[in-house]
Amino acid sequence: MAYSKGQMEDEITKAMIHWEREYKGRGPTEAKTDILRNMVIVQLRGILTPAECHLAQNKDGMVLIKKLRQQLVEQGRPQLEEIVKKVTSANVISLHTDISTKTGERLFVFMLDKEI
C-alpha cells in the first residue's frame, strides 16, 4: 500500500506505541513521528515508570536507566527496523536514540537508505 507522508508518520507512530506497550509493558503518554529527507524521527513522551522517575533523582540512577533502556532497544532493534521498513519501503541504515531522564522523553532517529 502506498502511503502519503502524513499517513506514514501516523502508521509509524501507532506501531511504535504498540511496540513500547508489547515489548516493555508500558507505552508513552504522547508520541509523534516526523519524516525529513532520509530520516524518520520518533518522539515519545512519558515513557518512564514511576519507579524510574524516582530512580532518576540521582546520577547513578540516571545512568542505570539509560543503560537498561539502551539494552532493551538493542534487543528489540530488528522489530523497530521492520516497523520503519514496512511503512516506508526503505531499509534502515542506522538507528540513533537517547532518553532524557529529566523529561521522560525518548527520541529515535532512523537513517534510511533513500529519501522519502
C-alpha positions in Angstrom: 0.0 0.0 0.0 1.3 3.4 -0.9 1.1 5.9 1.9 1.3 9.7 1.9 4.0 11.2 4.1 1.4 12.1 6.8 0.0 8.5 6.7 3.5 7.1 7.0 4.2 9.2 10.1 0.9 8.2 11.6 1.4 4.5 10.9 4.9 4.6 12.4 3.7 6.4 15.5 1.0 3.8 16.1 3.4 0.9 15.5 6.0 2.4 17.9 3.4 2.9 20.6 2.3 -0.7 20.1 5.9 -1.9 20.3 6.5 0.0 23.5 3.4 -1.5 25.1 4.0 -5.0 23.9 7.8 -5.1 24.4 8.2 -3.0 27.5 4.8 -3.4 29.1 4.1 0.3 29.1 3.6 2.9 26.3 4.3 6.6 26.1 1.7 9.2 27.0 2.5 11.1 23.8 4.1 10.2 20.5 4.9 11.9 17.3 6.8 10.9 14.1 8.3 13.2 11.5 9.9 12.2 8.2 12.6 14.5 7.0 14.5 13.6 3.8 16.1 10.2 4.7 15.3 10.3 8.4 12.4 9.1 10.5 12.3 10.9 13.8 10.1 9.5 16.5 9.5 11.4 19.8 8.0 9.5 22.7 7.0 11.3 25.9 6.0 10.0 29.3 7.8 6.7 28.9 9.4 6.4 32.4 7.7 4.3 35.0 7.1 5.9 38.4 9.9 3.8 39.8 12.3 5.0 37.1 11.3 8.7 37.8 12.2 8.1 41.5 15.5 6.3 40.5 16.4 9.2 38.1 16.7 11.6 41.0 20.4 10.8 41.3 23.2 10.4 38.8 23.8 6.6 39.4 20.0 6.0 38.8 20.1 8.1 35.6 23.0 6.0 34.3 21.3 2.8 35.2 18.0 3.8 33.5 19.9 4.8 30.3 21.9 1.6 30.2 18.8 -0.6 30.7 16.7 1.2 28.2 19.5 1.1 25.6 19.9 -2.6 26.1 16.2 -3.1 25.6 16.3 -1.1 22.4 19.3 -3.1 21.1 17.4 -6.4 21.7 14.3 -5.0 20.0 16.1 -3.3 17.1 15.1 -5.8 14.4 11.4 -5.2 15.3 11.9 -1.5 15.2 13.7 -1.6 11.8 10.9 -3.8 10.5 8.3 -1.2 11.6 10.0 1.5 9.6 10.7 -0.7 6.6 7.2 -2.0 6.4 5.7 1.6 6.2 8.4 3.4 4.2 9.7 0.6 2.0 13.2 1.8 2.9 16.0 0.0 4.7 17.3 1.3 8.0 21.0 2.1 7.7 21.4 3.2 11.3 19.4 3.9 14.5 20.3 6.7 17.0 18.4 7.0 20.2 18.6 8.7 23.6 16.3 9.1 26.6 16.0 12.1 28.9 15.7 11.0 32.5 14.7 14.6 33.3 11.7 14.9 31.0 10.9 11.2 30.4 11.2 11.7 26.7 12.9 9.4 24.2 14.0 10.2 20.6 14.6 7.6 17.9 16.3 8.7 14.6 16.2 6.1 11.9 18.5 6.8 9.0 17.2 5.3 5.8 18.9 4.2 2.5 16.7 6.6 0.5 14.8 9.8 0.8 11.1 9.5 1.5 
